Every structure is written in structure tokens, then in C-alpha cells.
Amino acid sequence: MKDLLIVYNCFGGNENEYINYKNDLDNIFWNIEINNLSNNIKVVVSSVLNHSNTNAKLKEIYGEKITIVTYQTVRLPVQVSFNKTVLSIIENYKEEFKAYFYISSGIEIP
């Protein structure tokens, strides 16, 4: 059991929006690595109505460091997309976590 599942939520945007998401994810991974928590934390991107290029670019950049759960056909409120993403990860990876942490793409991470 890992300690923490970080759900990074991003919504809509154009095909180059991944550049902003990359900055946020770089900061998330920097904080994980500087604190030596790589084995204790899983990062998932909850991608709601994002351009397919955005998801492809993020996967290209981060590879196995992230899992992307996409919602392409319906506009979901953040509470619903967060809960659906958590349940999807638990079901698909057969892994539960001690805690779940939501981060919005609209928040700057130091």
C-alpha cells in the first residue's frame, strides 16, 4: 500500500495546454523527489475534456511516472472526476492508498 495518491486535475484547453500542465507536474515531481518519496506516492492525471495531444504529450514526457485517466465525452464537476479517478485507479491497479490528494491545474505549486 502506497502512502498517497496525488490526483492532478486538468480541464479543457487547447492542444498546447500541456506546457502549463508540465510546469505543475515538474514541481510536483520535484517535491516528491527532493523528499525521497518516489516509492510512496503515485501521481495520476485526471484529464477532463483535454485535447488528445495534451494527454499524448504528457505521457511522452513522463512515461510510467504518471497514469492518465481521461474523460473525453462528458463535462464532469471536479468532485465527480476526482472520485471517479480514485475509484478507477484502485480498481485497475488493485491498490489502495492511505490518503488521496487533489491538486488543481489552476494552482501554482512552489
N, C-alpha and C positions, 0 to 999 in steps of 0.2 A: 504494500500500500504506500503510495506516494503521499507526501505531506500536503501538497497544494496543486490544484488545477487552476491555472490562470486562463480566463476566457476574455480574449481581446475582441471586442465587438466593433465591427465596421459596417457602415451602411451606405449603399449607393455610391455615387461618384463616377467620374469618368475613367477611362482606361489608364490614365496616368496617376490616378489617386494612390496607387501602390507606393509612390515615392514618400508621401506623408506617412502611410502606414509603416513603411520600412524604418523611418526615423523613430517612431514609437517602439516598434519591435526591437530595434537595435538597443534602445535604452532599457527595455525590459530584460533582454538577454545580458546586457552589461551588468545590471543589478544582480541577476541570478549568478553570473559567473564570478563577479567580484566577491560575492558572499559564499562561493563554493557550494551552491545549491542545485547544480545541474541534475544530480541524481534524485532529487526530492521533489522536483517541480515539472509539470507538464504544461506546455503552452498550446492553446488551441485558438484558432481564429474563427469567430462566428461571423460569417460573411453574408450579409443580407442585401440582396439586390445589387451586388457589386458587378462590375464588368468582368467577363471571364478572363480578360487579360490581367486584371488585378490579381485574381487568385493564382493564375499561372505564374506570374512574376514573383509573387511571394513564395510560392512553392519552389521555384527555381533558385531563389536567393537563400532560403532557409532549409530546404530539403526536409530531412527527417526531424529537424528540431521543432517543426510545427505540424499540427494537424489542422486542416481547414474543413469546417462544416459549412456548407452553403445552403442558402435559401434564396432561390432564384425566381420563384413563381409567385410569391406572396409577400406583401409588406407586413412584417411582424413587429409588434412593440418589443422593446428591449427586454422586458421581463420574460416574455414568451420565448424569444430567441435564445436568451441565456439559459432558461430552464430546459428547452429542447436540446440545446448543445450539450449541457451537462449530462442529460439522460442518454444522449447518443454516444458520448464518449464512454460512459460507464458500460453501456450495452455492447458497443463494438470492441472495446479493449478489455472487457471483463475486469475492470479495475475501478476501485473506489478510492476516494481521497479523504484526507482528514478535514480539508477545508476547500472552499471554492471562492475564487476572487474574480470579480468583474472589473474590467478596465475598458473604458470608452475610448474610441479613436479620437475623440474630441478633447482629451485631457493630455496636457504636456507632462511627460514623466522625466523627472530630474535624473 
